[in-house]
Structure formats: structure tokens, C-alpha cells
Amino acid sequence: MPSSTKFQSTPPAVKEPVKVLLLENIHQSAHEIFRSRSFEIETRSSALKEDELIAALAGVDVLGIRSKTHVTARVLEKADKLISIGCFCIGTNQVDLEAANRRGVPVFNAPFSNTRSVAEMIIGECIMLARQLGDRSREVHDGTWKKVSKACYEIRGKTIGLIGYGHIGQQLGVLAEAMGMRVVYYDIAQKLPMGNNRALPTLPALLAESDFVSLHVPATPETRNMIGAAELAHMRKGSYLLNASRGSVVVIPALAEALKSGHLAGAAIDVYPEEPESNSDGFHTALQRLPNVILTPHIGGSTEEAQESIGREVSRALTQLVTIGATTSAVNFPNVELPPLKGTHRILNVHRNVPGVLRDVNRIVSDVNANIDSQVLSTDANIGYLIMDLSQDVSAEVSRRIGALETSIRTRVLY
């Protein structure tokens, strides 16, 4: 292990200019971090269609997107210079993660940055639904004075059931408990409960016990249509459903029927099975014009604080990858980080995960009479990722020979 005096606090400048393409109005905090490393930045205000994205990625090293841009296997195949993708949001289902992995492209996201914003919105919506504030506000805007207290409640003492108990679910549980609510949750993984939050063994148990049901799950085959007619029927009569997770989780026609029949007293929906790629008119859902239904345009994490934090979190991860090869927190890639060493030359290699690759790499280094100062390798089912620091300035020749190996996917000299 190299001594601590050999570590560099500031990464060396990379050999080649780095071009970044940022789509969907990514926050200026990301621009500031990229500019601090002299990266070239190109921006587009909206998402791009597949062919548009392929054309825009010519010569691009780093792509930054939010939730509307879809990076398909075809896009990745055509983007031969692309070294990484940053999803400036929590979700990564808009990227073909498997295809990115096999092409040696790590994908990063922001799993923490909008947690508070989403949790606060859900608390606000619980109050709005319990008091029917959306309907009362709309009525007054229309000139109608309708002061009522029937079927209007405090949220204190009510039970909120959280489906999914990750970062947002846990934060929401803390806030809800502070408001005097009882908190129960269901998650397929065992989680440490916050405060007096209580785990329930099954989804039906949670649905039957909760006055408010709030969804906080990723988009996976297992969560697709997980709340349909049967699950809605299992909820308490007069309860409320809130979804700020993914639009594929709730069967919207079934929810509309549960609301029209009076079985549910209200709903707050922030995500939909199909959403516009940019701000526009003409959006339609079966939930429109139903009483005590709050509809918002996927804004759970849309606060200045969250977007600034997301911009910093993802751009820092991307910058660390570009400057020192770190893949810590990548969602589809072996997580590796090696501090930069003074006076060394760093090579990165992504290769197929088959036996003998490290032997071949070390033989190449030996053949050019170089010395390996430090080296780290991590693998997953498909690929291996190697960071290697050499003492002599033979990195270009070593990189050329490693890149010529039949097992190599991508090789890059950093400095």
C-alpha cells in the first residue's frame, strides 16, 4: 500500500478535453462543477428523441439527463466516445443499464438529494386530501363559497402506510411521526425502522391498516401495476392513495373507478404511465375532474434545494470518474476508487469478465519494463474494471497493448 504522502489532494488534469452534453435544464450547480475542471458544456432545454440523441452525442464524453431522455441500447452502440451517463434524478430506468454495463459505460444517479422535497410534498398532500383543500380552493377561484366540515379531518392520529422504505420512505416516516401520525411500512428488504415506525409483514396488511397509502418504490417488473383493482379494494373505505414514485406502479383506470365509487376518499398523483417529454398542453388522464384528487406534473423533487443538490451530487460523481476513474456509487458498474498518486500514470480498462485478463495485463506491463505502483480490479457478472498506476511514462504503449487484447471493451489513459 503506498504511503499517504504519495497521494495527491487534487487530481491531475486529464489528457484530452472533455465534452459534456446536458439535457432537460439541469441545474447550474452542475455547470459550475464541470467548468471548475475546464470541461466543455453543451446544453439542450428538453429531452431528445432516439435519433436526435444519437446525432447530439457525436464527440460527447459525458451525458447528463433527467427522467424524460431515454438512452437505449441503440443509442449506446452509436455513441462510441461516451464514457459515462449521469441521471440527475433518483430513477435510472430511462437508461438501458445492462447495455451500458456491457459497453463499459457507468451510470450515476442522485439517490439522496431530493429525499426531503418529496417527503415534504407528501405530508402537504396528506393535509390537503384530509381537508379537501384542493376542491375548496378551486371552488373559491370559480366564485363558489362552500364552507363545510363534513368528511374533513386532521391527520394527527391517522395511520400512514409506506410501500417502500428507502431514503424517501424513511424521511417521510420521520416527518409523519412528528405530525402525530402512526407510521407503518412494507418493504421486500429488511429495514431498520426510524423512531416508532413499524414494519408490516405483507402488502395486504398495510393496505388494510392505513388511512393514507404512499408509494415509494422503483420501476421494476415486480412493481409494475402493483396497485390495481384488487389492492384498491383491500384499502380501507374512505382512505387515500398517494403516488410520487413511478407511473407504472398504479393502474390508473382502476384508481379512477375506486374514486368514482366512493371507496377511496381522494388521491394525490405526481407520476403517470405516460408523461410528456417537455412542458406542453393537452395532457390527459382518467383522473382529471374527479373530486378531491390532486394531480401534479412529476414535481416531487422539483425544488430549488433538491435540484441544486442533485446537480452537485451527480456532477461530482461524473467528475471523479473522468479525472481519477472512480466509479463509487455507479448503479450498473463495479464500484472502484483509487486515490491519485504523485508521479504516476493512470490507465483504466474495462474488459469481459473471463479468467486470465489480469495475467495478460501484468505481462504487458512487464514486457515494457514498467512498474505497477498501485492496481485495483473489481468485477461483476459481465465485466471487470481495472485501475492501474504505472511509475514510468509508458502509459500510451501499455494502453495500446491492453486495448488490443481480445477481452478488452474500453481502455483509457487518464494522465
N, C-alpha and C positions, 0 to 999 in steps of 0.2 A: 504494500500500500504506500503510495507516495506521501512524503511529509506534507504537513499543512502549509509550509512556507512556499511550496511549489504551486499552490492553487492561485488562479487569477480571479480577482473580485469582479472584473469587467471582462466579458467575453471579447476575444479579438474580432476585428472586422472580418466579415465573410469575403471570399474571393470575388464573387460575382455580384452585380446589382440585383436586388430583389424587387420583383414587381408584385403588388398586391391589388386584387380586384375585390371591392366591397360593394355588395348589393343591398337593397332594401333599407336604405337610410340607417346604416349602423352608426352608433353614437360617436361623437367627436373624440371621446376619451380613447377610443381605439386608434384613431388617426394620429393622435398625439404620441402614443407609444410607438407606432410604426415610424413616424417621422423622426423620433429620437434616435432611431437606428438607421436613418437615411434610406428607408425603403421608399420605392416609388408607389404612389397610390392612385388608382383609378376608381371612380365611384359611379354607380347607377342607382337611381332612386327606387326602382321597383324590381320585382323578380323577373327572370328571363326564361323564355321557353327553351326547350332542349336544344334546338338548332342555334338559337341566339346565344345560348350559353357556350356551346362548343366554339362558335366564332369568337366570342369575347375572351375565351380562355387561351387563345393563341399567345404564347410568350409569357403567360402568367405563372408565377411560382406559388402564390398563396391565394386562396379563395375564401372570402368571408360572406356568409349568408345568414338569413334568419329562417323563418318557418315556411316561406312560400316557394323558395327556389328548390327544385328537385334535381339532385345530382345522381344521374342514372349510370349504369354500367357503360352505356354507350358514351356518355359524356367523359367518363374517366378514361376510357380507351383512347379517345381522341386528344385528351389533354395531356400530352406526353411530357410537358415541362412541369406540371403541377406536382408540388411536393407535400402540400397539406391543405386541409379544409377546416375552417372554423365556423361552427354553428353558434351564432350569437343569440342563444336561447337555451332552454333546457333540452328540448327534443332533438333527436338525430334521425328520426325515421324518414326524413326527407332526403337522406343520403343512402345510397346502396353501400352499406358498411362492409359487407363481405367482398364486394368488388374492389372497394378502396383498399382493404387489407391486402388482397392478392396482388394489387399493383403497387404496394408499398407506400400508400398514402394515409398517414394517420389523420384521424378526425377528432377535433376537440369541441367541447361544449361548455356551458356555464351552469353546472348543477346547483349552485348555491345562490347566485346573485339576485334572482327575482323572488326568492322564497318569501320574504316579508311582504312584498307588494301583493302577491297572490293571496296570502293568508289574510291580510287586512281587507282585501276586497270581499272575500267570502264572509268575514264577520259582518261587514257592512250590508251584504246582501241578505244574510240571515235576519238582520233587524228590519230591512226593507220588506222582506216577504212576510215576516210575522206581523208587521203593522200595515201591510198593503200600501206602502208609501208610493210605489210606482203608479198605481191606479189613482190614488188621491192627487198626486202631482199632475198627472195628465188631465184629470177632471178639472182642476183649477185653471190649468192652461187653456182648457176649452171653455171656461166660463161657468163651470158647474161647481156649486158649493155642496159637498156631501160629507158632513161630519158624522162619522159612525165609530162605534167601538166594538160592534159585534164581530167575532172571529178575528179580533186583533189582540196580540199577546206580547208580553215581554219574553225575551229569550232566556232570562235568568231562570234556572231550574229545569230548562229543557235539555234534551239529550241530542247531541250531535254525533253522528256516526261517520267516521272517516274510512273510506275504502282506499287503501294505500297509505302507508305510514312512513314515508320517506321524509326528506327535508321539509317539504311544504306541509305534509300532514302533521309532523311533529310541531312545527311552528304554530300551525293553526290550533293544534290541541292546547298549547300553552296559552294562546290568546283567548280561546273559547272558555277555558277554565277560569281565566282572570275575569271574564264577563259573568261568571256564575253558572256556566253550563256544565252539564255532565258530559264527559267525552269517552266514547268507545271507538275502537278501531278494529279493522280486519286487514291483515296483510299475509301474503303467502310465505313470507320470510319472518323469522322470529325477530322482533324488535324490542329494544328497551323502552318501556313506557315513560313518557315525561310526566312529572307531577303525579296526579291521581288518574291519568288516562288509563283506560282498561282495555285489554285485548279481548276480542271475542273469537270463538273457535271457527265460526263459519260465516259466510256472507248472509245466508238467510237469518241467522241470529241477529246480525247487525241491522238488517232491514226491518225486522220486527220490533226492535227496541228503540229505534231512533225517530226523533221528531224532525230532524234535518239529516239528510244523507248527502255527503260531499265527496266527490270523486277526485282522486289524486293518483292516477295510475298511468303508466306509459302506454303507447300504442304498440300492442303485440298481438299475435294471433289469439292468445288466451284472453285478452281484454276486449277484443272486437265484439260488439253487441252484447257485452256482459250485462247490461241493464236493458232488458226487453219487457215484454208484457208480463211474463211470469214473475220477474223480480219486482216490477212495479206493483203488481197485485199483492206481493208479500209485504210491501211497505205499509206502515200504519195509515189508516184513513185520516186525512187532514194533515199529512206530513208534507215535507218539501224536498225537492231534489235540486242539487247544485252541481254543475259540471264545469270546471275550469281546467280539465286535464287534456283529453283528446276527443275530437269529434266522432271518432269511430266507436266510442265506448257505449253510447246511449242510442237506442233505436228511437229516432225522433217521432215517427208516426205513433208508436206505442205510447210514448210520453204524452203526445197531444191527446190521445184518447183518454188516458188516465186523468188528465186535467179537465177535459170536457165533461167527463162523468162525475167529477167532484171527488174522486178517490184521493187525488192529491190536491192540496190547497194552493200550491204555487210551485214555481221553478225558477232557477237562475241559470242561464246557459250562456257560456262565453265561447264555446267551440262547437263546430258543426262538421258533418261528414264531408261537405264540400264548401270551400271558402274561396272568395275572390282572391286573385293574386295581388291586387292593389286596391286602394280606396276607389269606390265606384258606387253607382246607383244600381237598382234592380235586384238586390239580394232578396231571396225568398226562402222562407221556412214555414213548415206547418204550424209552428208555434206563434206566429205573428197574430196579434189582435186577440189573444187569449187573456183572460183576466189574471192578474197577479203573476205575470210571467215577465221576468227581467231578461232582456236579450242584449248582449253586448258583443262587439266585433273583435273577439280574441285579444282582449286588452288586460288580461290578468297580470302580466308582467310589464305593462306599458306605463311605467312611471319614470320620471327623470332619474330618480335614485337608482332604480333597477337597471335602466339602460346604460347609465354611466358605469355602474359596477360590472355589468355584463361586458361592456366594451373593454374595460381594463382586464377582466379575468381571461377572456378568450385571446385578446391580442398579446398578453404576456405569455400565454402558453405557446402561441404561434411563434412569437419572437424567440423564445427559448429553444424551440425546435430548429428554427432557421440558424441561430447563432451558435448553439452548442450541441444540437442534435437531441435534446431532451424530449421524451415522449410521455413524461409523467402526466397522468390524467387523460391521455388519449383513450377513447371509448372502444376502439377497434384494433388496438395495436399493443404489442408488448411494451410495458412501461419501463423505461430505462432513463437514467440520468447519471452523467459522469461529469464532475466539475472540470472546467478547463484548466490545463496545466501550462505553466510558463515554458516557453521554448520548445513546444511540441507542435506536431502537425496532425490534425484530426481527420480521420476517414470514417464515413458512415456507409454501412452496407446492409441492404435488405435482400434476403435470399430465401429460397424454398427451404422449408424445414425438413431436411433429409440428413442422414448420417454423413459425416466426413467433411462438412463445409469448413469448420474451424481449423481442421488439419490442413486443408488446402490453402486457406488464408495464411496461416502461420508459415507454411512452406514458402509462399510467395515472399513474405517479409524476410525470411531467412535467405532466400536466393539473391536479394538485393543488398544483403549485409546491413539491414536496418535493425533497430532495436525497438521492441514494443515497450513503451513506458507505462501504459495502462490500457486495459481492454475489458469490455463487459459485453456479454451476449445474453439476450433473453428471447424466448420463443413462445409461440402459440401453436395451435393445430396446423396452421398453414405456412407460417413464415418464421424466420429468425431475424433479429435486428441486432447488429453489431456496431459498437462504437469503439474505435481504436485510436490511440495516440502514439505516434512514432517520434523517436528522438531525432532522426536525420531527415533532411528535406528531400525525401524520395517519394512523397505522397502521391504525386502525379503518376509516377510509374507503377506504384503499388495499386493505386486506384484503377489504372488501366487494366492491369492483370487480373485483379479481383473482378472487375466488371466483365471480363471475358470468360469467367467461369460459367459453365452451363447452368449452375444453380442460382446465379445472381439475377435479381429483379431490378435493383437500383443501387448505384454506388455514387457517392458524392464526397468531394474533398471540401471541408469547411474552411480550413486555414492552415 
